[in-house]
């Protein structure tokens, strides 16, 4: 057991050395879509942003809170660095955080592991059925496997929760339209 913990800690520290991308810390938006007053911090290779110290620091075991892990994993996922995002997001203490589950799903899906991504999305929705960003991404995953009905079901669920004017509704509706035209 002790060896496993040491191996996980070593893997986590190895993964964190790649956090040389800008980390976007979005304020207050639980949907993962970003806030209006974002701050961008660039850390050197092998460093991560420490919210408490408000500076880049060398990572140490147990120093990152789940919000910092989410921010870094989210930024890595959106930068297309999916395997690094997965490694970072997997460090979260709260394995049931829908934001973490959403971007684990996103990263796995974009890495070609669609079925794994679907599982993370479903788990996130089990915890928070109103998390419409997960529903948007889940709908996109359904389109990737050719399941138009599944995507349309997610679009309907988004409409029930936020109406047709939401970003998530518009994005998924556009993807469905593109899928139907191709």
C-alpha positions as CSV (number, residue, x, y, z in Angstrom):
1,X,0.0,0.0,0.0
2,X,2.8,2.4,0.9
3,X,4.6,1.8,-2.4
4,X,1.4,2.5,-4.3
5,X,1.0,5.9,-2.5
6,X,4.6,6.8,-3.3
7,X,4.2,5.8,-6.9
8,X,1.0,7.9,-7.2
9,X,2.8,10.9,-5.6
10,X,5.7,10.5,-7.9
11,X,3.4,10.3,-10.9
12,X,1.5,13.3,-9.7
13,X,4.6,15.4,-9.3
14,X,5.8,14.3,-12.7
15,X,2.5,15.3,-14.3
16,X,2.6,18.7,-12.5
17,X,6.0,19.6,-14.1
18,X,4.1,20.0,-17.4
19,X,1.9,22.7,-16.1
20,X,3.7,25.4,-18.2
21,X,0.5,26.5,-19.8
22,X,-1.5,29.5,-18.8
23,X,-3.9,28.6,-16.0
24,X,-7.2,30.4,-16.2
25,X,-8.8,30.9,-12.8
26,X,-12.4,31.6,-13.4
27,X,-14.2,33.3,-10.6
28,X,-17.5,31.9,-9.3
29,X,-18.7,30.0,-12.4
30,X,-19.5,26.4,-11.4
31,X,-20.4,25.5,-15.0
32,X,-16.8,25.6,-16.0
33,X,-17.5,28.2,-18.7
34,X,-15.3,30.9,-17.2
35,X,-16.0,34.2,-15.5
36,X,-15.9,37.7,-16.8
37,X,-12.9,38.7,-14.7
38,X,-10.4,36.0,-15.4
39,X,-6.8,36.2,-14.4
40,X,-4.1,34.5,-16.4
41,X,-0.8,33.4,-14.7
42,X,2.1,31.9,-16.6
43,X,4.2,29.5,-14.5
44,X,7.6,28.2,-15.5
45,X,7.9,24.5,-16.3
46,X,7.7,22.5,-13.2
47,X,5.7,25.2,-11.3
48,X,2.0,25.6,-10.5
49,X,-0.1,28.5,-9.4
50,X,-0.6,28.7,-5.6
51,X,-3.8,30.7,-4.9
52,X,-2.9,31.4,-1.3
53,X,0.5,32.7,-2.1
54,X,-0.6,34.3,-5.4
55,X,2.5,33.2,-7.2
56,X,4.0,30.2,-9.1
57,X,5.6,27.7,-6.8
58,X,7.3,24.3,-7.1
59,X,4.6,21.6,-6.4
60,X,4.8,19.7,-3.1
61,X,2.8,16.7,-2.2
62,X,-0.6,17.7,-0.8
63,X,-0.2,21.4,-1.4
64,X,-2.9,21.8,-4.1
65,X,-6.5,22.2,-3.1
66,X,-9.3,20.9,-5.4
67,X,-10.0,24.3,-6.9
68,X,-6.4,24.7,-8.0
69,X,-6.4,21.2,-9.4
70,X,-9.7,21.9,-11.3
71,X,-8.3,25.2,-12.6
72,X,-5.1,23.6,-13.9
73,X,-6.9,20.5,-15.3
74,X,-9.5,22.7,-17.0
75,X,-6.8,24.9,-18.6
76,X,-4.8,21.8,-19.8
77,X,-8.0,20.2,-21.2
78,X,-8.9,23.3,-23.2
79,X,-5.4,23.6,-24.4
80,X,-5.6,20.1,-25.9
81,X,-3.2,18.6,-23.4
82,X,-5.7,15.8,-22.5
83,X,-3.4,13.2,-20.9
84,X,-1.8,15.9,-18.7
85,X,-5.3,17.2,-17.7
86,X,-6.3,13.7,-16.7
87,X,-3.2,13.3,-14.6
88,X,-3.8,16.6,-12.8
89,X,-7.6,16.1,-12.4
90,X,-7.0,12.6,-11.0
91,X,-5.2,14.3,-8.0
92,X,-8.4,15.8,-6.7
93,X,-9.3,14.8,-3.1
94,X,-13.0,15.0,-3.9
95,X,-13.5,12.3,-6.6
96,X,-17.2,13.3,-6.7
97,X,-16.8,16.9,-7.8
98,X,-18.9,17.3,-10.9
99,X,-16.5,19.8,-12.4
100,X,-13.6,17.4,-12.0
101,X,-15.7,14.5,-13.5
102,X,-16.8,16.7,-16.4
103,X,-13.3,17.6,-17.5
104,X,-12.1,14.0,-16.9
105,X,-14.9,13.0,-19.3
106,X,-13.9,15.8,-21.7
107,X,-10.3,14.8,-21.7
108,X,-10.9,11.1,-22.2
109,X,-13.4,11.8,-24.9
110,X,-11.0,14.1,-26.8
111,X,-8.3,11.5,-26.4
112,X,-10.4,8.9,-28.2
113,X,-11.7,7.1,-25.2
114,X,-15.3,8.1,-25.7
115,X,-16.8,5.3,-23.6
116,X,-14.7,6.3,-20.7
117,X,-15.7,9.9,-21.2
118,X,-19.4,8.9,-21.2
119,X,-19.0,7.2,-17.8
120,X,-17.5,10.4,-16.3
121,X,-20.3,12.5,-17.8
122,X,-23.0,10.2,-16.5
123,X,-21.4,10.2,-13.0
124,X,-21.3,14.0,-13.0
125,X,-25.0,14.2,-14.0
126,X,-25.9,11.6,-11.3
127,X,-24.5,14.1,-8.8
128,X,-25.7,17.3,-10.4
129,X,-28.5,16.7,-13.1
130,X,-28.7,20.5,-13.7
131,X,-25.0,20.8,-14.8
132,X,-25.8,21.8,-18.4
133,X,-22.2,22.0,-19.6
134,X,-21.9,18.3,-18.9
135,X,-25.1,17.8,-20.9
136,X,-23.6,19.7,-23.8
137,X,-20.4,17.6,-23.8
138,X,-22.4,14.4,-23.3
139,X,-24.5,15.3,-26.3
140,X,-21.4,15.9,-28.3
141,X,-20.1,12.5,-27.2
142,X,-23.3,10.9,-28.4
143,X,-22.8,12.5,-31.8
144,X,-19.3,11.1,-31.9
145,X,-20.6,7.6,-31.7
146,X,-23.5,8.3,-34.1
147,X,-26.2,8.5,-31.5
148,X,-28.4,11.4,-32.7
149,X,-31.3,10.5,-30.4
150,X,-29.0,10.6,-27.4
151,X,-27.7,14.1,-28.4
152,X,-31.2,15.3,-29.0
153,X,-32.2,14.1,-25.6
154,X,-29.4,16.1,-23.9
155,X,-30.5,19.2,-26.0
156,X,-34.0,18.7,-24.6
157,X,-32.7,18.4,-21.1
158,X,-30.7,21.6,-21.5
159,X,-33.7,23.4,-22.8
160,X,-35.8,22.4,-19.8
161,X,-33.1,23.8,-17.5
162,X,-31.9,27.0,-19.2
163,X,-34.0,27.5,-22.3
164,X,-32.9,27.9,-25.9
165,X,-30.9,31.1,-25.2
166,X,-28.1,29.4,-23.2
167,X,-24.6,29.0,-24.5
168,X,-24.8,25.2,-23.9
169,X,-28.1,24.9,-25.9
170,X,-26.7,26.9,-28.8
171,X,-23.4,25.0,-28.9
172,X,-25.1,21.5,-28.9
173,X,-27.9,22.6,-31.3
174,X,-25.1,23.7,-33.7
175,X,-23.3,20.4,-33.4
176,X,-26.5,18.5,-34.0
177,X,-27.3,20.6,-37.0
178,X,-23.8,20.0,-38.4
179,X,-24.2,16.3,-37.7
180,X,-27.5,16.1,-39.6
181,X,-26.1,18.0,-42.6
182,X,-23.0,15.8,-42.9
